[in-house]
Amino acid sequence: PFWKTSALTTAALAALVLAVLNSRHWWADKKYKDSAVSLTRINQAGMLAQAMDQARQAIRLAPHETQYLVNLGEIYQQAYNLAPDSAEKKHLLAEAMPLYQRCVDLQPENSFYLYSLAVMYQLRSTFSADEARQHADLAQAEKGFEKAAACAPNNLIFVSQAGDFKQALGKPAEALPYYQKAVQIDDYSKTQWIKLAQTHEQLGHVAEANQIYAELSNKMQNYLTQAHAFIAQENWHYASTVLGEALLFDPDHIDARLLNVKCIMRQLDQPDHGQRAAIEKHLKEILRRQPDHTEARQLLETFYRQPRPSAPQVTGLFQ
C-alpha cells in the first residue's frame, strides 16, 4: 500500500539525514582534535596557522558546538600572546570576540564563557583611543565578570577576578563583598585575605583590617609552632605535612619552605624520586624569590652532589 511505501521512504530519508549529521559531527570532532594537537606544537613553523584552519573547519561542520568555538578563540588568544605588535593583537582580538559572544548567546549562564568574553572586553579597552568606546568596553567587562561570579559563586577565580576588576575601576566598596566571598571559598588563601584587609583599609575600616592582619600572623605562627613541636619529636613526616599546609597558606614564607626541605631530607638518607623532586622544587623556589639566600644555595649544591637513586626495577612479572 502507498502509506507503507511512504512511511518506509520517510524512515529511509530520516536515517540518511541522521547519518549525514553524524558524519559531519565526526569530521568536526576530528578537525577539533587535530587543531588541539597542532596547538601543542606551536613552536614548529606553521602549526599555529594549521591549528586555526582545522578549528575553522570544525566550526563550519558544526557551527553550534561551543567547544569548537572556544577552541578557535583560545587559538586566537595564543596568537595574540605571540603577536609582535599592537595592530596584529587588535586584529586577533577582533577575530576572537565574536566567537566568545556566540558561546554566551548559546549558553548565557555558562560562567566560563561569560568570564572569557569579559576578558576580551577588558583587553579591547586597552587598545581604544576613543574614551567613550573604552568606557563602554570596561562596562561590558565589569558586567561579564559580575555575571560569571554570580553563575559560579564558589569558583575562586571568577569571584576574585570580579573583586579585582572592581578595585581596578576604583570601586572598593563594590569589591569588598567579592573578597569576603573569596575567603569563604578558600580560607587558606593568604592572597585573598590580604586583598580583603587592604580593601577594608581603603574604606576606612581600620579595626577590621588590623584584625585580619593579626589573624594572619597568628595563623602562620601556629603552623610553625606545630611544625617545631613535631621536629622536637623527630617526627619529620608530620612536620613536613604541617609545613606543606603553611606554604599553601603563604607560599612566600621562605623560612617555612626551607624548614620543609630539611624535614624532607631527614626522612630518608637517600630520598626517592618524588622526594628529590620536592626538595629541588622548594630550593629553587627559595632562590627564585631570594637569589642571595646562602643556606638554600648550599643545600641545593649539596643535594646535587648526592647520588641519584636508580629507577625501581620490577622483575618476575612476565617470566
N, C-alpha and C positions, 0 to 999 in steps of 0.2 A: 504493500500500500504506500501511497505517496507520503503520508505522515511519518511512516517508519523510515523511508529513504531520506526525508527532510531532516529527521532527528539525527540520523547517522551522519549526514553531511555536516550538520551543526556541530556535533560532537567532534568530528574529524577536524573541522576548522578551529574549534576551541583548543584541541590538542596541538594543532600546528602553531597557533598563536602562542600558546604556553611554551612550546619548545623553542620558538624564536626568542621569546623573552628570556627564557632560561639561558639560551646560548649567549645573548647579549650580556647578561649578568656574569656569565662565566668568563667571557672575554674581558669585561670591565674589571672583574676581580683580578684576572691575570695581569692586566696592564697596571692596576693599582699596586699589586705586589712587585711587579717589575720596577715600577718607579721607586718603591721603597728600597729595593736592592741597589738601584742606581744611586740613590741619595746617600747610601752608606759609603759610596766610592767617589764622593765629590772631589777628592784630591786628584783623581785621574781626569785627564783632559776630556772635556765634552760630557762628563757624566751628569752634571747639573742640568744642562740643556736636554739631555736624554731623559732624565727624570721628569722634567717639565712636560716633554712631549708625551710620555707614557701616561702621566697623570691626566693630561688633557683628553687623551683618547678614552680613558676610563670614564671621564665625565660625559663625553659625547655619547657613549654607550648607555650610561645610567645617570642621567642628569639630576636625579632627585636623591641620589645617595650622598648623604652628608659626609661620610667618611672619605669619599673621593674628593669632595670639595675642600675639606680641611687638609687633606694630603697635599693638594696643589697649593693651598695657602701657605702651608708650612715650607714647601719648597721655595716659594717666593720669599719667605722670610729668611731662609738660608742664603738665597741670592742677595737679599737686602744686606745681610751682615757682611757679605763678601764684596759688595759693590764699591767701586773705587771713588765715586763722587756722589754729591747730593742729587744731581739730576737723575742719575740711574736709580738711586734709592727712592726718589719720588715716583718714578715710573713703576717700579716694582710694588711699591705701596699701593698705587692706583690699581694695579692688577689684582692684588691680594684682597683689598677691602670688599669688593662685591661678592667674593666667594664666602667670606665670613658673614656678610649681610644675608646672603642666600641661606646659609645654615641657620641663622637666627630666625629668618622668615619661616623656615620649615619646622624648626623646633624652638619656639620662642621662650621656653622655660629651661633650656639647656644652659647650665651655668658656664661650662667651658666655652661654648660658642659666644655667649654674652661677654665673657671676660676677654676672649681673643679679639672680638670686634672693638671692645673698649680700648684695648692696646693699640689697635690700628688707628683709631681716632686720636689717641694720645700722641702717637708718632707723627701723624699728619699735621697736628697742631704746631710741631716744631719747625715745619717747613713753610708755614703760611706767612706771607709778608703782609697780608691783609688782617688787620686787628679784629674786625668783625668775624671773619672766617675762623680765625684762631680761637676766639671765644666760643663760637658755635661748636667747633670740634672738641674743645675742652668740656663743654656742657654735655655733649654726647658721650664722651669718655666717662665723665662723672656718673651719668645716668646708667651706663653699662656696668661700671664697677659696682654701683649700688645694687642693681638687679641681680648680678652674678652672686653677690654676697647674700641677697635675700633668697635666691633659689638654692643655694648651698650653704646654709647657715653654720654648718660645722666644718667647713673647709677653711683651714687656717690661711692658706694663700689668698683666697678670694676675700675673706673678711679683713685680713691685714692690709691688703692692697687697697681696699676701699678706704680704710683709715689713712693710709699713706697718701692717697690721692687728695683726700680732703685736706690733709696737712699741707700738701704742695700748693693747694689753692688758697691757703691762708684761712682755713675754717676749722680751727682746733676743737671748737665746741661740737661740731658735727663728726669729727674724727674720734672723739672720746668714746662713744658707745661701741665703735668697732674695735678699739683696743681693749675695752672691757670684755667684749665677747671673745677676743683673741686669747686673752689669758685664761678664760674659762675653757677654751678648746685645748690649749696646751699650757698647763701650769708650769712645765719645765722650761719654757722659752724665756730666758732672761731678756732677749731682744724685745719681746713684746711687753714685758714688764717695764723695761726702760722707756719704751715709747709711751706707755700709759703714764708713767711718772712725769716724763717731760711735758706731756700734754696737760696734765694737772698743773704743772708749773706755769705753763703759758696762760692758763685760765685763772691763775692766782690762787689755786688750791694748794697752798704750801704744806699744810698739815698732811693732806693725802699723799703728796709727792714724797715727803720725808718719811712717812710710814712705809711706803713701798721700798725706798732705798734701804731703810733699816731692816726690813724683812728679807730683802735680797742678800744683804751682808750676813745676816744670821743664818740664812739657808745654806750659803756656801760654807760658812764656818762649821755648821752641823755636819755637813758631808766630810769635811776634813777631820773633824774630831772623831767621827765614826771610823774613818779610814785609819787614823793613827792608833786607835784602840785595837783594831784588827792586826795592825803591823806589830804592836807590842806583844801580841799573842803569836806572832809569826804565821798568821793566817793570811797568806798572800792573796789567795783566791778571793776571799770576801773583801779584802781591802781594795783589790783591783775592781771588783764589781761596784763597790760604793763610789770609787773614783770615776768609773765609767758613767755613773748616774750624774756625778758632779759635772763632768765635761759635757753631758747633754744639756745641762742647765747653763753652763758657762764655758763654751769652747775656747774662750780667750784666756782662761786661767792657766798660766804657764806652770806654776808650782804643782797644781793638781795633775797636769799632764806628765810632768817629769816624775812625780811620785808614782804615777800609774806605770810608767816604763820600768821603774825599779822593781815594783811588785811583780810585774810580768816576768822580768829577768830572774827574779828569785824563785819562781815556781819550779823551774827545771834548769838543770845545768846546761842542757842543750835544748833550747826551745824548738818546738816543732814548726812546720811551715807557717801555720796560721799565726802562731805567737811571734815568729820572726817578722811577719808582715805587719803585725800590730805595733811592734817595737819600732820598726823602721818608719812607719807612718807617723807615730807620735813624735819621734825625734825630729823628723823632717818638718813637721808642723810647727814645733817649737822654734826651729831655726828660721822657718819662713816668717814667723811673727816677730822673732827676736834674733837676728842673724849673729849677734855678738855674744850669744849665750854660751859661755865656755864649757860648762859642765855637759850640756846637751851635745855639743860638738865632740867632746872627749868620749862620751858614751857611744856616739854613733861610730867614731873611729874604732873603738874597742869592739863594738858589735860587728863591724865589717871584717875585723881580723879573726873573728871566731869561725871555726869550720862550719860550713852549712851541712845540715843533716841530709842524708841521701833520701830520695823518694822511697816511700814504703813499697816493699816488694810483696806481691801476693802470689803464692805458688801453690801447686797441687790442685787447682780448681779444674783443670782440663786434662789431667793425666789419665 
